[in-house]
């Protein structure tokens, strides 16, 4: 696979076969972002010269290739559905982000959702914006169930990217009692409403 698609704070373990000697730049596909520091130089022993960047061939990242479509995920105890919305320039020119029509308030700590310990919840997200969001749930791991309409199982995450106008579903077991923050891991989105709290009953 020619590239890895990682969101803010997302991690991945990858094996890379080093068989193309030289001095290379490994970095973001966006030229502006890469030039601003989103990249590193990989230099083979004995290689010299200026670091080179070669844009990889087009590739569509897909989480489901790492899982199985074997129907092994059972039905959840409860389903929670979320719609992600953007209000363009709503706060002094900055976009405001809503979950089910509500922006997070630091005063009220809302929106919030109640979980019961031991139950398995399916969280379904519909991204009604054209932005990509790295969705992150604190203190828990979750299992991907459906990404962009494709079923999967066996892929455990705590950050998952949801593309513009895409849907993602994952199951989480409420097995770590206490206040739990859910948010988009892009700081600007968090600052302008893209957060929610989960509490245990």
Secondary structure, 3 states (H helix, E strand, C coil): CCCCCCCCCCCCCCCCCCCCCCEEEEECCCHHHHHCCCEEEEECCCCCCCCECCCCCCCCCCHHHHCCCCCCCCCCCEEEEEEEEEEEEEECCEEEEEECCECCECCCCECEEEECCCCEEEEEEEECCCCCEEEEECCCCEEEEEECCEECCCCEECEEEECCCCEEEEEEECCCCCCEEEEECCHHHHHCCCEEEEEEC
